[in-house]
């Protein structure tokens, strides 16, 4: 019986490690696909910075700037889903950050979330980031009226 339990634990541990390596390899492929111009050393540097931010966030999980910074690193690696998640958290903790809205807009645009990206660009402009308005006026003509109405009603 003890042998069976030990075998089961070893099998489970091996399965978990195998699943983790599949996840890691998928992230690695994403990083190389979206940022093929990054050198391996720069990619490793961003991954090290993310690991550092993970430790910082574990100690101070209510610091919006930490989530914003980690989101930037994820974005540099092409991991837009993780970046959007961190920008969401940064905005949840402090919704007065134009850079968080702007960066989230860029990350959402990569997934063709056009309306959401345009909404975030407009919000970034309202919070004081003039560059966001230039991009909004160039690329968001289709949604301009609807977003203006929605923001003015809020």
Order of alpha helices (4+ residues) and beta strands (2+ residues): alpha-alpha-alpha-alpha-alpha-alpha-alpha-alpha
